């Protein structure tokens, strides 16, 4: 799972595979970053994602528990399981 899937999990549940290009186009849309994600990537995400971390964690945990093909067929990152360690908190 690419890092962009983790970003998308802040906005919605993910239960299918996306190409990197499709993810970038999706994240560029008005319901997400509303700007060219390729150019935005690497900038400060706080204004867009800070209030959505709990949603991303919950959505990521659901995805990991689902045994979905996205997990079986692709390398993935389990940020939702590790985010508490990263920020030294269990409350989001």
C-alpha positions as CSV (number, residue, x, y, z in Angstrom):
1,X,0.0,0.0,0.0
2,X,1.5,3.3,-0.9
3,X,1.8,6.2,1.4
4,X,-1.0,7.9,-0.5
5,X,-3.4,5.1,0.7
6,X,-2.6,6.2,4.2
7,X,-3.4,9.8,3.2
8,X,-6.7,8.7,1.6
9,X,-7.7,6.9,4.8
10,X,-8.0,10.3,6.4
11,X,-10.9,11.0,4.1
12,X,-12.6,7.7,3.6
13,X,-12.5,3.9,4.0
14,X,-10.5,2.1,1.4
15,X,-11.4,-1.3,0.2
16,X,-10.0,-1.6,-3.3
17,X,-6.7,-1.2,-5.0
18,X,-5.7,2.0,-6.8
19,X,-2.9,2.8,-9.1
20,X,-0.5,5.5,-7.9
21,X,-1.8,7.8,-10.7
22,X,-5.4,7.2,-9.7
23,X,-4.6,8.0,-6.1
24,X,-2.9,11.2,-7.0
25,X,-5.8,12.3,-9.2
26,X,-8.3,11.4,-6.4
27,X,-6.3,13.3,-3.8
28,X,-6.1,16.3,-6.1
29,X,-9.9,16.5,-6.2
30,X,-12.1,19.1,-4.5
31,X,-13.2,16.8,-1.7
32,X,-9.5,16.2,-0.8
33,X,-6.7,18.6,-1.3
34,X,-8.3,20.6,-4.1
35,X,-4.9,21.2,-5.8
36,X,-2.5,19.2,-7.9
37,X,-1.4,16.5,-5.4
38,X,1.9,15.9,-7.3
39,X,2.9,19.5,-6.7
40,X,1.5,19.6,-3.2
41,X,3.1,16.3,-2.0
42,X,5.8,17.0,0.6
43,X,4.2,20.2,1.9
44,X,2.6,20.6,5.3
45,X,-0.5,18.4,5.5
46,X,-1.5,19.6,9.0
47,X,-4.4,21.9,7.8
48,X,-5.9,19.0,5.8
49,X,-5.2,16.0,8.0
50,X,-4.7,17.0,11.7
51,X,-8.4,16.7,12.6
52,X,-8.7,13.5,10.6
53,X,-6.1,11.3,12.2
54,X,-8.6,9.3,14.3
55,X,-10.6,8.6,11.1
56,X,-7.4,7.4,9.3
57,X,-6.5,5.2,12.2
58,X,-10.0,3.7,12.4
59,X,-10.2,3.2,8.6
60,X,-6.7,1.7,8.5
61,X,-7.5,-0.7,11.3
62,X,-10.7,-1.8,9.5
63,X,-8.7,-2.3,6.3
64,X,-6.1,-4.4,8.1
65,X,-8.7,-6.6,9.7
66,X,-10.7,-7.0,6.5
67,X,-8.3,-9.5,4.8
68,X,-9.0,-7.5,1.7
69,X,-7.0,-8.4,-1.5
70,X,-5.4,-4.9,-1.2
71,X,-3.6,-6.3,1.9
72,X,-2.9,-9.8,0.5
73,X,-1.7,-8.7,-3.0
74,X,0.4,-5.7,-2.2
75,X,3.1,-4.6,0.2
76,X,1.5,-2.4,2.7
77,X,2.2,-0.1,5.6
78,X,0.5,-0.5,8.9
79,X,0.7,3.0,10.1
80,X,-2.7,2.7,11.8
81,X,-1.2,0.1,14.1
82,X,2.0,2.1,14.7
83,X,0.7,5.7,14.9
84,X,0.2,5.5,18.7
85,X,3.9,4.6,19.1
86,X,5.0,7.4,16.6
87,X,3.1,10.1,18.6
88,X,3.4,8.3,22.0
89,X,-0.4,8.5,22.5
90,X,-3.4,6.2,22.2
91,X,-5.8,9.2,22.0
92,X,-6.4,10.9,18.6
